[in-house]
């Protein structure tokens, strides 16, 4: 049964010092910690014979994918990008009292942005569309896009997507059969020795 490694990109440059607002379209790449996370993911996934490596068009995702790909070609797919925040782009969460409601009600959107339902429909279609007909795959995307897809796979409603943790550089392993997906491992952080495990067998 083919496997898909779904990753959140590594830590973005500037994230650790708290200077960032909410920036789904940020032009920044990875921090030093983010590059270390991507390198650890590459080593963890070394035994995965990926027929395709795909990422969103955000610099932090591209940089993560290039490291994880270890010399294999990387396909950039804009539809795998993060949640569109519209007019909230770049603003800190502390200035957005409606943020919690938008992230807990699938029908609500930021002004000019996407709802959770929008993200779920867009990302699921793009995700399934980039998977190779045969063989394993690696997909590098973003916190909320990954969480919304995984909430669906786990049988959770979209409004509970925020409960599906996605750490920077975290790896989720999915088994797939056609369009059916099953979680084998969730949000593994290879740099954390307490969570370091081998990729499951395909039995």
VOPAGU-2260 file (C-alpha; in pm, 1 decimal, decimal comma):
REM VOPAGU-2260
SITE   aa  ch    i         X         Y         Z
SITE  UNK   A    0       0,0       0,0       0,0
SITE  UNK   A    1     155,3     336,3     -99,7
SITE  UNK   A    2     250,7     580,2     173,1
SITE  UNK   A    3     236,6     959,3     180,5
SITE  UNK   A    4     457,6    1163,0     411,7
SITE  UNK   A    5     268,3    1486,8     478,2
SITE  UNK   A    6     493,8    1750,1     634,9
SITE  UNK   A    7     448,8    2094,2     776,6
SITE  UNK   A    8     736,4    2314,2     660,7
SITE  UNK   A    9    1019,6    2381,3     904,4
SITE  UNK   A   10    1032,5    2683,4    1133,1
SITE  UNK   A   11    1019,1    3008,5     938,6
SITE  UNK   A   12    1290,0    3269,9     973,4
SITE  UNK   A   13    1184,5    3515,1    1245,1
SITE  UNK   A   14     926,9    3284,5    1406,5
SITE  UNK   A   15    1131,6    3225,8    1721,1
SITE  UNK   A   16    1161,0    3593,7    1812,5
SITE  UNK   A   17     787,3    3654,6    1795,7
SITE  UNK   A   18     803,9    3945,7    1551,1
SITE  UNK   A   19     568,6    3790,9    1298,5
SITE  UNK   A   20     204,0    3847,0    1233,7
SITE  UNK   A   21     -18,5    3597,4    1055,6
SITE  UNK   A   22     142,9    3560,3     715,3
SITE  UNK   A   23      25,8    3280,0     489,6
SITE  UNK   A   24     199,2    3457,3     198,3
SITE  UNK   A   25     525,1    3533,0     382,0
SITE  UNK   A   26     832,1    3562,9     154,6
SITE  UNK   A   27    1065,9    3433,8     424,6
SITE  UNK   A   28    1247,4    3102,1     411,7
SITE  UNK   A   29    1361,5    2877,8     695,7
SITE  UNK   A   30    1542,4    2968,2    1014,1
SITE  UNK   A   31    1848,7    2769,2    1122,2
SITE  UNK   A   32    1616,4    2559,9    1340,6
SITE  UNK   A   33    1384,2    2510,8    1044,5
SITE  UNK   A   34    1668,1    2381,8     828,5
SITE  UNK   A   35    1767,6    2140,8    1106,9
SITE  UNK   A   36    1406,0    2018,6    1124,5
SITE  UNK   A   37    1401,2    1962,3     747,6
SITE  UNK   A   38    1733,2    1775,7     759,9
SITE  UNK   A   39    1601,1    1552,8    1038,7
SITE  UNK   A   40    1287,0    1484,5     832,3
SITE  UNK   A   41    1505,3    1395,3     533,5
SITE  UNK   A   42    1702,4    1145,3     740,3
SITE  UNK   A   43    1387,0     998,9     896,1
SITE  UNK   A   44    1228,8     949,0     552,9
SITE  UNK   A   45    1541,5     814,1     383,4
SITE  UNK   A   46    1386,1     467,4     348,2
SITE  UNK   A   47    1072,3     605,1     181,7
SITE  UNK   A   48    1100,7     546,0    -193,3
SITE  UNK   A   49     910,9     858,7    -295,3
SITE  UNK   A   50     799,2     865,7    -658,0
SITE  UNK   A   51     712,1    1233,7    -620,9
SITE  UNK   A   52     803,4    1523,5    -389,1
SITE  UNK   A   53     559,3    1815,1    -395,4
SITE  UNK   A   54     525,4    2140,9    -203,5
SITE  UNK   A   55     336,1    2467,8    -196,5
SITE  UNK   A   56     480,4    2780,1    -357,6
SITE  UNK   A   57     574,9    2948,7     -27,4
SITE  UNK   A   58     952,4    2987,6      20,6
SITE  UNK   A   59     952,7    2807,9     357,1
SITE  UNK   A   60     776,9    2507,6     202,6
SITE  UNK   A   61    1000,6    2503,5    -105,5
SITE  UNK   A   62    1316,3    2517,3     106,0
SITE  UNK   A   63    1188,6    2237,9     330,1
SITE  UNK   A   64    1098,0    2021,7      29,9
SITE  UNK   A   65    1434,5    2072,8    -139,8
SITE  UNK   A   66    1614,3    1955,4     173,8
SITE  UNK   A   67    1382,8    1658,4     229,5
SITE  UNK   A   68    1397,5    1557,9    -137,8
SITE  UNK   A   69    1773,1    1493,4    -110,0
SITE  UNK   A   70    1839,0    1567,8    -476,3
SITE  UNK   A   71    1513,2    1437,9    -621,4
SITE  UNK   A   72    1300,5    1677,7    -832,0
SITE  UNK   A   73    1052,0    1892,2    -641,4
SITE  UNK   A   74     720,8    1997,6    -797,6
SITE  UNK   A   75     579,9    2330,6    -676,6
SITE  UNK   A   76     198,6    2344,2    -663,5
SITE  UNK   A   77      42,9    2679,3    -561,4
SITE  UNK   A   78    -289,0    2514,3    -466,7
SITE  UNK   A   79    -109,1    2352,6    -170,4
SITE  UNK   A   80     -52,5    2698,1     -16,3
SITE  UNK   A   81    -160,3    2796,5     334,6
SITE  UNK   A   82    -497,3    2933,8     441,5
SITE  UNK   A   83    -567,9    3265,1     266,5
SITE  UNK   A   84    -610,6    3525,2     541,2
SITE  UNK   A   85    -724,3    3806,5     313,5
SITE  UNK   A   86    -713,9    4145,2     488,6
SITE  UNK   A   87    -574,6    3982,6     804,4
SITE  UNK   A   88    -248,2    3897,9     633,0
SITE  UNK   A   89      49,4    4025,6     832,8
SITE  UNK   A   90    -150,2    4128,6    1141,8
SITE  UNK   A   91     -75,1    3974,7    1484,1
SITE  UNK   A   92    -335,9    3741,6    1630,5
SITE  UNK   A   93    -374,7    3976,3    1928,3
SITE  UNK   A   94    -535,4    4233,0    1695,4
SITE  UNK   A   95    -789,0    3986,7    1555,5
SITE  UNK   A   96   -1062,1    3908,6    1809,4
SITE  UNK   A   97   -1262,0    3723,6    1540,5
SITE  UNK   A   98    -978,3    3481,3    1462,6
SITE  UNK   A   99   -1099,1    3220,1    1711,0
SITE  UNK   A  100   -1447,7    3221,8    1559,0
SITE  UNK   A  101   -1312,2    3184,0    1204,2
SITE  UNK   A  102   -1100,6    2887,5    1313,5
SITE  UNK   A  103   -1396,7    2720,8    1484,6
SITE  UNK   A  104   -1675,7    2784,6    1233,0
SITE  UNK   A  105   -1624,8    2628,7     886,2
SITE  UNK   A  106   -1854,7    2887,0     723,3
SITE  UNK   A  107   -1679,4    3204,0     844,4
SITE  UNK   A  108   -1407,9    3379,2     642,7
SITE  UNK   A  109   -1157,6    3653,8     716,7
SITE  UNK   A  110   -1239,3    3958,5     501,7
SITE  UNK   A  111   -1125,0    3862,1     152,5
SITE  UNK   A  112    -992,2    3525,4     272,8
SITE  UNK   A  113   -1082,8    3156,9     302,8
SITE  UNK   A  114   -1303,2    2969,3     546,7
SITE  UNK   A  115   -1209,5    2630,4     687,7
SITE  UNK   A  116   -1457,6    2475,9     443,2
SITE  UNK   A  117   -1284,8    2656,7     156,1
SITE  UNK   A  118    -945,4    2530,5     272,4
SITE  UNK   A  119   -1073,6    2174,1     309,2
SITE  UNK   A  120   -1217,9    2166,0     -43,6
SITE  UNK   A  121    -916,2    2330,1    -208,4
SITE  UNK   A  122    -645,8    2139,8     -26,9
SITE  UNK   A  123    -803,5    1796,0     -46,5
SITE  UNK   A  124    -849,7    1830,2    -422,2
SITE  UNK   A  125    -493,2    1956,2    -470,9
SITE  UNK   A  126    -346,1    1693,2    -237,7
SITE  UNK   A  127    -514,9    1400,9    -410,9
SITE  UNK   A  128    -430,1    1550,5    -749,0
SITE  UNK   A  129     -53,5    1553,3    -688,4
SITE  UNK   A  130     -21,2    1194,5    -569,0
SITE  UNK   A  131     147,5     962,4    -819,9
SITE  UNK   A  132     -56,9     674,0    -966,8
SITE  UNK   A  133     181,6     432,5    -798,2
SITE  UNK   A  134     448,2     460,9    -531,3
SITE  UNK   A  135     509,0     674,5    -225,4
SITE  UNK   A  136     501,1    1053,8    -208,6
SITE  UNK   A  137     620,5    1343,0       7,0
SITE  UNK   A  138     400,9    1654,3      35,7
SITE  UNK   A  139     517,9    1968,1     216,9
SITE  UNK   A  140     245,5    2214,2     310,1
SITE  UNK   A  141     120,7    2424,2     601,6
SITE  UNK   A  142     -27,9    2415,4     950,3
SITE  UNK   A  143    -398,2    2467,7     878,3
SITE  UNK   A  144    -413,0    2299,0     539,0
SITE  UNK   A  145    -261,8    1982,1     683,2
SITE  UNK   A  146    -477,2    1997,5     995,3
SITE  UNK   A  147    -803,5    2038,1     802,1
SITE  UNK   A  148    -722,3    1741,2     577,1
SITE  UNK   A  149    -617,2    1526,0     871,7
SITE  UNK   A  150    -927,9    1618,3    1070,5
SITE  UNK   A  151   -1135,1    1480,3     783,6
SITE  UNK   A  152    -927,6    1161,5     765,1
SITE  UNK   A  153    -958,9    1114,8    1142,3
SITE  UNK   A  154   -1333,6    1166,4    1133,9
SITE  UNK   A  155   -1328,8    1504,2    1308,7
SITE  UNK   A  156   -1544,0    1799,8    1198,4
SITE  UNK   A  157   -1359,3    2093,8    1033,1
SITE  UNK   A  158   -1413,0    2311,6    1338,6
SITE  UNK   A  159   -1191,4    2072,2    1537,0
SITE  UNK   A  160    -901,8    2097,2    1292,2
SITE  UNK   A  161    -706,7    2318,6    1533,6
SITE  UNK   A  162    -690,5    2020,5    1770,1
SITE  UNK   A  163    -475,9    1832,6    1515,6
SITE  UNK   A  164    -128,8    1951,1    1612,4
SITE  UNK   A  165     117,5    2020,1    1330,5
SITE  UNK   A  166     460,4    2116,6    1461,3
SITE  UNK   A  167     717,0    2285,3    1235,8
SITE  UNK   A  168     890,0    2005,3    1047,1
SITE  UNK   A  169     640,1    1752,1    1182,9
SITE  UNK   A  170     574,5    1440,2     974,1
SITE  UNK   A  171     247,3    1253,0     932,7
SITE  UNK   A  172     248,3     918,1     752,3
SITE  UNK   A  173     -65,0     828,9     558,0
SITE  UNK   A  174    -145,5     500,2     386,1
SITE  UNK   A  175    -357,2     540,8      74,9
SITE  UNK   A  176    -576,8     318,5    -133,6
SITE  UNK   A  177    -717,9     519,4    -422,5
SITE  UNK   A  178    -868,4     830,2    -262,1
SITE  UNK   A  179    -897,0     662,2      78,9
SITE  UNK   A  180    -642,3     774,3     338,7
SITE  UNK   A  181    -552,5     629,9     679,3
SITE  UNK   A  182    -322,7     784,0     938,5
SITE  UNK   A  183     -31,6     557,1    1031,7
SITE  UNK   A  184     171,5     811,0    1231,2
SITE  UNK   A  185      75,4    1163,0    1332,5
SITE  UNK   A  186     296,5    1472,2    1373,3
SITE  UNK   A  187     628,3    1299,4    1437,7
SITE  UNK   A  188     917,4    1531,0    1522,2
SITE  UNK   A  189    1240,8    1350,6    1431,1
SITE  UNK   A  190    1454,7    1590,2    1638,3
SITE  UNK   A  191    1267,2    1480,3    1950,9
SITE  UNK   A  192    1432,4    1151,9    2066,7
SITE  UNK   A  193    1119,0    1051,2    2258,8
SITE  UNK   A  194     917,9    1051,3    1934,6
SITE  UNK   A  195    1171,5     902,4    1694,5
SITE  UNK   A  196    1035,7     583,3    1540,2
SITE  UNK   A  197    1075,0     389,6    1217,4
SITE  UNK   A  198     824,5     419,6     933,4
SITE  UNK   A  199     557,8     152,8     975,9
SITE  UNK   A  200     556,0    -159,6     761,8
SITE  UNK   A  201     312,2    -180,6     474,1
SITE  UNK   A  202     145,6    -498,8     591,6
